[in-house]
Amino acid sequence: MTDRALPFPDSLCHRCAERRVVAGARSSFLLCSAGEDRYPRQPVVTCPLFRPADPAVTDDRDR
């Protein structure tokens, strides 16, 4: 997602290593690859599965 702002900017998901963004034509969803609840209700403020993303690593998670 390079041309659209990510949904729910205050969500803990944005700083998590397990987060993926699923983008449609008009909407975006935050996918959790670690939990049973694949698309958690946003914004997430606490999560027992939270794993900080490494800011030094550039990846393709937002595609």
KEZAMAR-900328 format. One record per residue: residue in three letters; x, y, z of N, C-alpha, C in turn; chain. Coordinates in Angstrom, 3 decimals, decimal comma. Atoms other than C-alpha are relative to their C-alpha. Layout:
BEGIN
+-----+----------+----------+----------+----------+----------+----------+----------+----------+----------+---+
|   r |     n_c1 |     n_c2 |     n_c3 |    ca_c1 |    ca_c2 |    ca_c3 |     c_c1 |     c_c2 |     c_c3 | c |
+-----+----------+----------+----------+----------+----------+----------+----------+----------+----------+---+
| ALA |        X |        Y |        Z |        X |        Y |        Z |        X |        Y |        Z | A |
...
+-----+----------+----------+----------+----------+----------+----------+----------+----------+----------+---+
//
This chain:
BEGIN
+-----+----------+----------+----------+----------+----------+----------+----------+----------+----------+---+
|   r |     n_c1 |     n_c2 |     n_c3 |    ca_c1 |    ca_c2 |    ca_c3 |     c_c1 |     c_c2 |     c_c3 | c |
+-----+----------+----------+----------+----------+----------+----------+----------+----------+----------+---+
| MET |    0,839 |   -1,180 |    0,000 |    0,000 |    0,000 |    0,000 |    0,878 |    1,234 |    0,000 | A |
| THR |   -0,851 |   -1,172 |    0,037 |    1,960 |    2,924 |   -1,133 |   -0,770 |    1,280 |   -0,260 | A |
| ASP |    0,730 |   -1,203 |    0,355 |   -0,724 |    5,327 |   -2,364 |   -1,178 |    0,283 |    0,927 | A |
| ARG |    1,134 |   -0,148 |   -0,902 |   -3,203 |    4,979 |    0,513 |    0,489 |   -0,083 |    1,444 | A |
| ALA |   -0,373 |    0,060 |   -1,415 |   -2,912 |    5,664 |    4,232 |   -0,495 |   -1,313 |    0,611 | A |
| LEU |    0,404 |    1,230 |   -0,662 |   -3,046 |    2,572 |    6,417 |   -1,174 |    0,267 |    0,936 | A |
| PRO |    1,162 |   -0,197 |   -0,872 |   -6,299 |    2,090 |    8,331 |    0,382 |   -0,052 |    1,475 | A |
| PHE |   -0,161 |    0,020 |   -1,453 |   -6,480 |    2,728 |   12,085 |    1,451 |    0,270 |    0,427 | A |
| PRO |   -1,403 |   -0,305 |   -0,288 |   -3,118 |    4,503 |   12,562 |    0,400 |   -0,161 |    1,462 | A |
| ASP |   -0,333 |    0,152 |   -1,416 |   -3,340 |    4,212 |   16,378 |    0,055 |   -1,460 |    0,441 | A |
| SER |    0,055 |    1,418 |   -0,351 |   -3,633 |    0,420 |   16,283 |    1,388 |   -0,578 |    0,276 | A |
| LEU |   -1,231 |    0,709 |   -0,328 |   -0,945 |   -1,731 |   17,884 |    0,475 |   -0,852 |   -1,183 | A |
| CYS |   -0,322 |    0,851 |    1,153 |   -1,068 |   -3,841 |   14,715 |    1,051 |    0,618 |   -0,916 | A |
| HIS |   -0,942 |   -0,659 |    0,905 |    0,954 |   -1,255 |   12,780 |    1,452 |   -0,181 |    0,430 | A |
| ARG |   -1,367 |    0,194 |   -0,503 |    3,984 |   -1,934 |   14,976 |    0,336 |   -1,470 |    0,203 | A |
| CYS |   -0,163 |    1,433 |   -0,243 |    3,614 |   -5,729 |   14,960 |    0,612 |   -0,711 |   -1,205 | A |
| ALA |   -0,641 |    0,780 |    1,054 |    5,738 |   -8,183 |   12,983 |   -0,961 |   -0,950 |   -0,693 | A |
| GLU |    0,957 |    0,958 |    0,558 |    2,700 |  -10,396 |   12,367 |   -1,049 |    0,643 |   -0,891 | A |
| ARG |    1,017 |   -0,731 |    0,747 |    0,664 |   -7,713 |   10,574 |    0,232 |   -0,064 |   -1,504 | A |
| ARG |    0,001 |   -0,107 |    1,450 |   -0,196 |   -7,845 |    6,884 |   -1,173 |    0,894 |   -0,378 | A |
| VAL |    1,095 |   -0,833 |    0,464 |   -2,370 |   -5,427 |    4,931 |   -0,610 |   -0,656 |   -1,231 | A |
| VAL |    0,739 |    0,541 |    1,127 |   -5,022 |   -6,800 |    2,606 |   -0,804 |    1,164 |   -0,576 | A |
| ALA |    0,626 |   -1,167 |    0,604 |   -6,112 |   -4,068 |    0,206 |   -0,925 |   -0,398 |   -1,135 | A |
| GLY |    0,959 |    0,183 |    1,071 |   -9,183 |   -4,092 |   -1,952 |   -0,089 |    1,283 |   -0,805 | A |
| ALA |    0,160 |   -1,185 |    0,829 |  -10,400 |   -1,552 |   -4,464 |   -0,360 |    1,234 |    0,828 | A |
| ARG |    0,459 |   -1,138 |   -0,793 |  -12,040 |    0,641 |   -1,805 |    0,233 |   -0,135 |    1,491 | A |
| SER |   -0,196 |    0,185 |   -1,438 |  -11,025 |   -0,770 |    1,562 |    1,280 |   -0,765 |    0,274 | A |
| SER |   -1,201 |    0,701 |   -0,439 |   -8,070 |   -2,135 |    3,506 |   -0,285 |   -0,675 |    1,328 | A |
| PHE |    0,189 |    0,759 |   -1,231 |   -7,924 |   -4,717 |    6,271 |    1,355 |   -0,403 |    0,544 | A |
| LEU |   -1,225 |    0,437 |   -0,653 |   -5,229 |   -5,592 |    8,801 |   -0,150 |   -1,470 |    0,358 | A |
| LEU |    0,029 |    1,441 |   -0,216 |   -4,546 |   -9,334 |    8,815 |    1,054 |   -0,372 |    1,035 | A |
| CYS |   -0,938 |    0,496 |   -1,003 |   -2,931 |  -10,989 |   11,843 |    0,353 |   -1,436 |   -0,355 | A |
| SER |   -0,404 |    1,351 |    0,376 |   -0,914 |  -14,028 |   10,808 |    0,309 |   -0,874 |    1,216 | A |
| ALA |   -0,328 |    0,762 |   -1,210 |   -0,386 |  -15,117 |   14,446 |   -1,220 |   -0,491 |    0,771 | A |
| GLY |    1,133 |    0,303 |   -0,867 |   -3,820 |  -15,200 |   16,018 |   -1,111 |   -0,790 |   -0,657 | A |
| GLU |    1,185 |    0,698 |    0,500 |   -7,018 |  -17,162 |   15,709 |   -0,953 |    0,981 |   -0,673 | A |
| ASP |    0,825 |   -1,046 |    0,585 |   -8,854 |  -13,918 |   14,972 |    0,823 |    0,665 |   -1,101 | A |
| ARG |   -0,848 |   -0,450 |    1,113 |   -7,325 |  -13,270 |   11,542 |   -0,141 |    1,489 |   -0,303 | A |
| TYR |    0,260 |   -1,414 |    0,237 |   -8,932 |   -9,837 |   11,157 |   -0,554 |    0,608 |    1,284 | A |
| PRO |    0,469 |   -0,496 |   -1,301 |   -9,057 |   -8,367 |   14,678 |   -0,746 |    1,327 |   -0,130 | A |
| ARG |    0,747 |   -1,246 |   -0,051 |  -11,503 |   -5,609 |   15,494 |    0,974 |    1,136 |    0,305 | A |
| GLN |   -0,941 |   -1,099 |   -0,108 |   -9,670 |   -2,286 |   15,167 |   -0,621 |    1,183 |    0,732 | A |
| PRO |   -1,437 |    0,110 |   -0,195 |   -8,045 |   -0,407 |   16,738 |    0,340 |   -0,950 |    1,151 | A |
| VAL |   -0,482 |    0,907 |   -1,040 |   -6,140 |   -2,994 |   18,771 |    0,894 |    0,809 |    0,943 | A |
| VAL |   -0,806 |   -0,742 |   -0,980 |   -4,728 |   -1,501 |   21,988 |    0,852 |   -0,915 |    0,866 | A |
| THR |   -0,815 |    0,998 |   -0,695 |   -3,458 |   -4,670 |   23,698 |   -0,116 |   -1,319 |   -0,746 | A |
| CYS |    0,018 |    1,284 |    0,690 |   -2,513 |   -8,060 |   22,284 |    1,059 |   -0,913 |    0,610 | A |
| PRO |   -0,971 |    0,915 |   -0,596 |   -0,868 |  -11,082 |   23,954 |    0,960 |   -0,595 |   -1,036 | A |
| LEU |   -0,852 |    0,556 |    1,056 |    0,618 |  -12,126 |   20,588 |    0,870 |    1,054 |   -0,675 | A |
| PHE |   -0,776 |   -1,099 |    0,597 |    2,222 |   -8,751 |   19,835 |    1,486 |   -0,322 |   -0,009 | A |
| ARG |   -1,439 |    0,174 |    0,190 |    5,756 |   -9,063 |   18,476 |    0,486 |    1,220 |   -0,777 | A |
| PRO |   -0,422 |   -1,230 |    0,681 |    7,516 |   -5,765 |   17,627 |    0,675 |   -0,294 |   -1,338 | A |
| ALA |   -0,628 |    0,114 |    1,318 |    8,427 |   -5,420 |   13,966 |    1,381 |    0,639 |    0,064 | A |
| ASP |   -1,358 |   -0,538 |    0,069 |   12,089 |   -4,784 |   13,213 |    0,000 |    1,170 |   -0,980 | A |
| PRO |    0,054 |   -1,161 |    0,900 |   12,222 |   -1,210 |   11,820 |    1,146 |    0,028 |   -1,012 | A |
| ALA |   -1,137 |    0,004 |    0,914 |   15,576 |   -1,934 |   10,142 |   -0,239 |   -0,901 |   -1,208 | A |
| VAL |    0,268 |    0,936 |    1,092 |   14,056 |   -4,614 |    7,921 |   -1,029 |    0,597 |   -0,948 | A |
| THR |    0,935 |   -0,453 |    1,020 |   12,447 |   -3,506 |    4,674 |   -0,623 |   -1,230 |   -0,606 | A |
| ASP |    0,660 |    1,174 |    0,544 |    9,849 |   -5,944 |    3,482 |   -1,190 |    0,394 |   -0,859 | A |
| ASP |    1,141 |   -0,204 |    0,877 |    6,825 |   -6,334 |    1,235 |   -1,301 |   -0,366 |    0,685 | A |
| ARG |    1,190 |    0,388 |   -0,745 |    4,199 |   -6,800 |    3,958 |   -1,243 |    0,738 |   -0,470 | A |
| ASP |    1,152 |   -0,827 |    0,351 |    1,937 |   -4,109 |    2,527 |   -0,423 |   -0,143 |   -1,444 | A |
| ARG |    0,400 |    0,233 |    1,392 |    1,194 |   -5,659 |   -0,830 |   -1,117 |   -0,974 |   -0,068 | A |
+-----+----------+----------+----------+----------+----------+----------+----------+----------+----------+---+
//
